[in-house]
Amino acid sequence: MATITRSIAELVSRWETVRFLVAGNLKAGHREKVLGHVWNLLDPLLFVGVYYVVFGLLFGQAERGRGTFIVYLAIGVLAWRFFDATVSQATLCIKANRGLIHEIAFPKAVFPVAVSLSRLYDFLWGVVVLLAIVLCTGFALTAHVLWLPPLLALHLLFAMGIAFFAACLGAFFADTANVAGVLLRLWMYASPTFYYARGEHALIPERFQGIYMMNPMACVLEGYRDALLWGRMPDPAMLLYMLVASLAVLLAGFAVFTFGEGRFAKYI
C-alpha cells in the first residue's frame, strides 16, 4: 500500500509532464490536416451518421425508437468511442515511448494518464456534437444535463483504470493490441451501444436486466441517456455502482501497473 501511495504522489508531482504529453498527442493528431480542428466537430458527426445508416435505417432501429434513436445512438457510439480509443491506444503507449523510458527516470504512469486525457479532450468535442443533435432533433435539455460532468468523471476514471491494465500488458506482450481490439468489440456489442436495453423498446428481457446492468459501461451509457435524452436523474443505485466500480478498477489497474513498471525496460 505504501508503494502505491508513493507512486500516486510521484505521479501527481509530474503533472507538468502529463500536460506536455497531452499537448503532444493533440498536436500530432491534427498535424497536416487541411481542416485542422474543424475535424473535432466533423469527425463525431460523420461517425454518428455512418452508424445511423447501418443500425437506424438498415437494421430498423430508428423505426423501433420512434424518433429517439438518433440521439440514443449518438450517445452510445460517441461515449463508447472514447472508451475504446483510450484502451486501444493505452496498449501501445509504453512501447511507443521506449526512448524516453530508457533515458529518463520518471513514473511511467504518465503515459496511460496522458492517453486518457487526450481522448477525453476529443470526447468533449463529441459532447458538443451530442448537445447539438439533441437540440436539433427537438428534444429539450433539462436541469438534469448538470449530471453530465459527474458522469464524465466516472467514465474517465473507469476508462483510465482499464487503460492502466492495457498499458501494463502491452509493455510485456506484443499482441496485446490485437487481443484488446477483439475484446473491446465483444464488449461493445454486450453494451447498449446500438440497441435499447431498458424501457418499452428494450431488447434485453426484464428478468436479465439486473445482470446486464452489472456491466459498468452499460451504466455509463444509460446514465448519459438519462441526463441528455430522457431528461431525468440517473438511477442513484446505478450512480453508486458506477462510482464503486470506477474507483475499484482505477486502483486495481494502477496497482498492477505499478507492480509491473520496474520490469518494462527489459521488455521494450
Buried (B, 14 or more C-beta within 10 A) or exposed (E): EEEBEEBBEBBEEBEEBBEEBBEEBBEEBEEEEEEEEEBBBEBBBEBBEEBBEEBBEEEEBBEBBEEBBBBBBBBBBBBBBBBBBBBBBBBBBBBBBBEBBEEEEBBBBBBBBBBBBBBBBBBEBBBEBBBEBBEEBEBEBBEBBEBBEBBBBBBBBBBBBBBBBBBBBBBBEEEBBEBBBEEBEEBBEEBBBBBBBBEEBBEBEEEEBEEBBEBBBBBBBBBBBBBBBBBEBBBEEBBEBBBEBBBBBBBBBBBBBBEBBEEBEEBB
